[in-house]
Amino acid sequence: MALFPFAWVRGLASLLYPLRLLVARGWLRESDVDAGLALLHPALRLNRVFARVTQRQWVADDMLELTLRANGNWRGAQPGQHLQLYLERDGVRLSRSYSLTAVQADCSVQVAIKHQAGGRVSPFLLERLAVGDVLELGQAYGELSWPAAQQGVLLLAAGSGITPLLGLLRTALAQGFSAPITLLHYVREQGQRGFVAELQALQAQHSNLQVRWSLTAARAEAGDLAGRFTSAHLAAVTELEQRRVLACGPAGFVAQVQQWWQAAGLPGALQVEAFTPPALSRDISERQVRLGFARSHQQALANNQRSLLEHAEAQGLKPAYGCRQGICASCTCTLVSGTVRDLRSDALFSEPGQPIRLCVSAAHSDVEIDL
């Protein structure tokens, strides 16, 4: 039960400086201070970001958009970035990464959550999280951004890859971007077309915006495309060679876009973001290596195809992680010895003391990491 309204929470953040100073000098423990602050209001903390759910809106059959208003520890965000949502279930702290679909002036943000069958987080957020509930957030991260040049833009999205691109699109149109914009969204069936009503309204309002959908597992209706991404879907895109391209979706979809872009030889920049782990490289032969966990005093036999994060979890270790796609850096760990391979690029890293991201790194030789 909160002792005062949420509106006061943000204003109190600056008044907590004396307590932060005492914690920094070791005279108080932050966990003890946070426990006391939480009694005053569930969203009040010394440094951690908590937010109140202010709105729930279904934007597809399997996708819900949440509006969250953060406490005074929030440092702000940009469209196209991600944040972590944290919750505890059965005594286990869980976190997942979600894209921002909007950033508002009152320190509210919106995230869209797609239902994942069998998941431990998304079903809870979609079915049980209510307006007025409070949950913990991480600070925003990510480098996907709207092109600075006033040239045409091509947006390619698959599944929930629409979410960061929508955040960028909303902001660009609101700021008067007038060059041609084409958005192609790939979904399995009609009901998974996220934000369809809003996108159709934006298309009617802005003559420079064209939106089309492609159905990959259902019969296409009039005006829709059919099947997975192919260069033939771009035949109607005007001045394609001048477009800046942004793509977001599963790793396989992103890889297809990258192959098309390289083959087309387009002069503009390509920005991509995959929300699933990268596919294993078929050019790297599988072999066993020895994997050591320095702090845990464990050794294991591993193969050079699976990520270090997967191997650590198989050993019963619980390293922190967020996005599992190499973006959020939550799983960053120090390389003690050996050589690791970046699963996204096949680049090799062997400098001792170098930070590596466990979710997108695989052992290339015998490896020891500080975990």
C-alpha positions in Angstrom: 0.0 0.0 0.0 1.6 3.3 -1.1 1.7 6.1 1.4 1.6 8.8 -1.3 0.7 9.0 -5.0 3.1 8.0 -7.8 3.3 11.6 -9.0 5.5 12.3 -5.9 8.0 9.5 -6.6 9.8 11.3 -9.4 10.2 14.5 -7.3 11.6 12.6 -4.3 14.5 11.2 -6.4 16.6 14.4 -6.0 16.0 14.5 -2.2 17.6 11.1 -1.8 21.1 12.4 -2.4 22.2 12.3 1.3 21.2 8.6 1.4 23.2 7.9 -1.8 26.2 9.6 -0.2 26.0 7.4 2.9 25.7 4.3 0.8 28.7 5.3 -1.3 30.8 5.7 1.8 29.8 2.4 3.1 27.8 3.6 6.1 24.5 2.2 4.8 23.6 -0.8 2.6 21.6 0.1 -0.5 19.4 -3.0 -0.1 18.4 -1.9 3.4 17.6 1.7 2.2 15.6 0.3 -0.7 13.6 -2.0 1.6 12.6 1.1 3.6 11.8 3.2 0.6 9.6 0.5 -0.9 7.4 0.7 2.2 6.7 4.3 1.3 5.9 3.5 -2.3 6.6 0.3 -4.4 8.3 2.4 -7.1 10.6 4.3 -4.8 14.3 3.2 -4.8 17.7 4.8 -4.3 19.2 4.1 -7.7 17.1 1.3 -9.4 14.5 2.2 -12.0 10.9 1.1 -11.2 7.9 2.0 -13.3 4.1 1.9 -13.0 1.9 0.4 -15.7 -0.4 3.1 -16.8 -2.0 1.5 -19.9 -2.4 -1.9 -21.7 -3.4 -2.1 -25.3 -3.6 -5.1 -27.6 -2.0 -4.2 -30.9 -2.2 -7.7 -32.5 -3.7 -11.0 -31.7 -0.5 -12.0 -29.9 1.1 -8.7 -29.0 0.4 -6.2 -26.2 1.7 -2.7 -25.8 2.4 -1.5 -22.3 2.8 2.1 -21.3 5.2 2.5 -18.3 6.0 5.6 -16.3 9.4 5.5 -14.6 10.6 6.8 -11.3 13.2 9.6 -11.0 16.1 7.3 -11.6 15.3 6.9 -15.3 17.9 8.5 -17.5 15.8 8.7 -20.6 15.8 6.9 -23.9 15.7 7.2 -27.7 13.3 5.6 -30.1 14.7 2.3 -31.5 16.4 1.4 -28.2 15.6 -1.5 -25.9 15.2 -2.0 -22.2 15.1 -4.9 -19.7 12.0 -5.8 -17.8 12.7 -7.6 -14.5 10.3 -9.7 -12.4 10.5 -12.5 -9.9 8.7 -15.8 -10.3 8.9 -18.6 -7.8 11.8 -17.0 -6.2 13.8 -16.6 -9.4 14.7 -13.2 -10.9 13.9 -13.2 -14.6 14.6 -10.5 -17.2 13.7 -10.0 -20.9 14.6 -7.4 -23.4 11.9 -5.4 -25.2 12.0 -2.7 -27.8 10.6 0.8 -27.2 7.8 1.7 -29.5 7.4 5.2 -28.1 9.3 7.6 -25.8 7.1 10.3 -24.2 8.0 13.7 -22.6 6.5 12.8 -19.2 9.2 10.0 -18.8 6.7 7.4 -20.0 7.8 4.7 -22.5 5.9 2.1 -24.4 7.0 -1.4 -25.1 5.3 -4.1 -27.2 5.4 -7.7 -25.9 4.7 -10.7 -28.2 3.4 -13.9 -26.6 5.9 -16.7 -26.6 4.3 -20.0 -26.1 5.9 -21.8 -23.1 7.8 -18.6 -22.0 8.3 -17.7 -18.4 8.0 -14.0 -18.8 5.7 -12.9 -21.7 2.6 -15.0 -20.7 2.8 -13.4 -17.2 3.1 -9.9 -18.6 0.3 -10.3 -21.1 -2.1 -12.2 -18.8 -1.5 -11.0 -15.3 0.3 -7.6 -15.3 -2.4 -5.0 -14.6 -2.6 -1.2 -14.8 -1.2 0.2 -11.5 1.3 -2.6 -11.0 4.9 -1.8 -10.6 7.9 -3.6 -12.1 11.7 -2.9 -12.4 13.3 -1.6 -15.6 16.9 -1.4 -16.8 18.3 1.7 -18.5 17.8 1.9 -22.2 20.4 0.6 -24.6 20.8 0.1 -28.4 22.2 1.9 -31.4 19.4 1.6 -34.0 18.6 5.1 -35.2 16.8 6.9 -37.9 19.0 8.0 -40.8 20.2 11.6 -40.5 20.1 12.3 -44.2 16.9 13.6 -45.8 16.8 10.6 -48.2 14.3 7.8 -48.7 14.1 5.1 -46.1 13.2 1.4 -46.5 12.1 -0.4 -43.3 12.0 -4.2 -43.3 10.5 -6.0 -40.3 9.7 -9.6 -39.5 7.4 -10.6 -36.6 8.1 -8.5 -33.5 10.9 -6.7 -35.4 8.3 -4.1 -36.2 8.5 -2.7 -32.6 11.8 -0.7 -32.7 11.1 0.4 -36.3 7.7 1.7 -35.3 9.3 3.7 -32.5 11.6 5.3 -35.1 8.9 5.8 -37.6 6.5 7.5 -35.2 9.2 10.0 -34.2 10.4 10.7 -37.7 6.9 11.5 -39.0 6.1 13.6 -35.9 9.2 15.6 -36.6 8.2 16.3 -40.2 10.4 13.8 -42.1 9.1 14.1 -45.7 11.3 11.8 -47.9 9.7 8.6 -49.1 9.3 5.8 -46.5 8.4 2.2 -47.4 7.7 -0.3 -44.6 7.4 -4.0 -45.4 6.3 -6.2 -42.4 6.5 -10.0 -42.6 4.1 -12.0 -40.4 2.7 -15.5 -40.5 -1.0 -14.6 -40.7 -3.3 -11.6 -40.7 -3.9 -11.4 -36.9 -0.2 -11.0 -36.3 0.0 -7.7 -38.2 1.1 -5.5 -35.2 -0.2 -1.9 -35.0 -2.1 -2.4 -38.3 -4.8 0.3 -37.5 -2.2 2.9 -36.5 0.0 2.2 -39.5 -2.9 2.4 -41.9 -3.9 5.8 -40.3 -0.3 7.0 -40.6 -0.3 6.0 -44.3 -3.5 7.9 -44.9 -2.1 11.0 -43.1 1.4 11.0 -44.6 1.6 10.8 -48.4 5.3 9.9 -48.2 4.6 6.6 -46.3 3.8 3.3 -47.9 3.0 0.2 -45.7 2.7 -3.3 -47.0 2.5 -6.7 -45.3 3.6 -10.1 -46.5 2.0 -13.3 -45.1 4.4 -16.2 -44.8 2.0 -19.0 -43.6 -1.4 -17.9 -44.8 -3.1 -16.9 -48.0 -2.5 -13.3 -48.9 -5.4 -10.9 -49.3 -5.6 -8.3 -52.0 -2.8 -5.8 -51.7 -0.7 -8.0 -49.5 2.5 -9.7 -50.5 3.1 -13.4 -50.0 6.0 -15.5 -48.6 9.3 -14.7 -47.0 11.6 -11.8 -47.9 12.7 -11.7 -51.5 14.1 -8.9 -53.7 10.9 -9.3 -55.9 9.0 -7.7 -53.0 11.0 -4.5 -53.6 10.0 -4.1 -57.2 7.5 -1.3 -56.4 9.9 0.6 -54.1 10.8 3.8 -55.9 14.4 5.1 -56.0 15.6 2.0 -54.2 19.2 2.7 -54.9 18.9 5.9 -52.8 17.2 4.4 -49.8 18.6 4.0 -46.4 17.7 0.5 -45.1 16.8 -0.6 -41.6 15.9 -4.2 -40.9 14.9 -6.0 -37.7 13.7 -9.5 -37.1 14.9 -13.1 -36.5 18.5 -13.8 -37.3 17.6 -15.7 -40.5 15.5 -12.9 -41.8 18.3 -10.3 -41.1 20.8 -12.6 -42.8 18.5 -12.7 -46.0 18.3 -8.9 -46.0 22.1 -8.6 -45.6 22.7 -10.9 -48.5 20.3 -9.0 -50.7 21.8 -5.7 -49.8 25.4 -6.9 -50.5 24.3 -8.4 -53.8 22.5 -5.2 -54.8 25.5 -3.0 -54.1 23.5 -0.2 -52.6 25.5 2.9 -51.7 23.6 3.8 -48.5 24.2 2.4 -45.0 22.4 -0.7 -43.8 21.3 -1.0 -40.1 20.2 -4.4 -38.9 19.2 -5.9 -35.6 18.4 -9.5 -34.9 16.3 -10.5 -31.9 17.3 -14.2 -32.0 20.8 -15.7 -31.6 22.8 -15.9 -34.8 22.8 -19.1 -36.8 25.7 -21.4 -36.5 28.4 -21.0 -39.2 28.4 -23.9 -41.6 32.0 -23.0 -42.5 33.3 -23.9 -39.1 33.8 -27.6 -38.5 32.5 -28.8 -35.1 35.1 -30.0 -32.5 35.4 -30.3 -28.8 37.3 -27.9 -26.6 37.9 -27.6 -22.9 36.1 -24.8 -21.1 37.1 -23.5 -17.7 35.1 -21.2 -15.3 37.7 -19.5 -13.2 35.6 -18.2 -10.3 33.4 -21.3 -10.1 36.4 -23.7 -10.2 34.6 -25.8 -12.9 35.9 -27.5 -16.0 33.8 -28.8 -18.9 34.1 -30.3 -22.4 32.3 -28.1 -24.9 31.9 -27.8 -28.6 32.9 -24.8 -30.6 29.4 -24.2 -32.0 27.3 -23.4 -29.0 27.6 -20.1 -27.2 29.5 -19.8 -24.0 26.3 -18.7 -22.3 24.6 -22.0 -23.2 27.5 -24.0 -22.0 27.6 -22.1 -18.7 23.9 -22.7 -18.1 24.4 -26.4 -18.9 27.0 -26.5 -16.1 24.4 -25.1 -13.7 25.8 -21.7 -13.6 23.5 -18.7 -13.8 25.3 -15.8 -15.5 23.3 -12.6 -16.0 21.8 -12.1 -19.4 19.2 -10.1 -21.1 18.7 -10.1 -24.9 20.7 -13.2 -25.8 21.6 -11.5 -29.1 24.7 -9.5 -28.2 23.1 -6.1 -27.8 22.4 -5.4 -24.1 25.9 -6.5 -22.8 24.3 -7.9 -19.6 26.2 -11.2 -20.1 29.6 -9.5 -20.5 32.4 -11.5 -18.9 36.2 -11.3 -18.9 38.3 -13.7 -21.1 41.1 -15.2 -19.0 42.8 -17.2 -21.7 42.2 -18.9 -25.0 40.5 -17.7 -28.2 36.8 -17.1 -28.7 34.8 -16.6 -31.9 32.0 -14.0 -32.4 29.0 -16.0 -33.7 27.8 -13.0 -35.6 30.9 -12.3 -37.6 33.3 -15.2 -37.0 35.9 -12.7 -35.8 38.4 -14.2 -33.3 39.4 -12.6 -30.0 42.2 -13.8 -27.8 43.5 -10.9 -25.7 43.5 -11.9 -22.0 41.4 -9.5 -19.9 39.2 -8.6 -22.9 35.4 -8.3 -22.2 33.3 -10.7 -24.2 29.6 -11.3 -24.5 28.8 -14.8 -23.6 25.6 -15.1 -25.7 27.3 -14.4 -29.0 30.7 -15.9 -28.2 31.8 -19.5 -28.8 35.0 -21.2 -27.8 37.5 -21.4 -30.7 40.2 -23.2 -28.6 40.5 -24.2 -25.0 39.1 -21.3 -23.1 38.9 -20.0 -19.5 36.5 -17.2 -18.6 36.1 -15.3 -15.3 32.8 -16.8 -14.3 
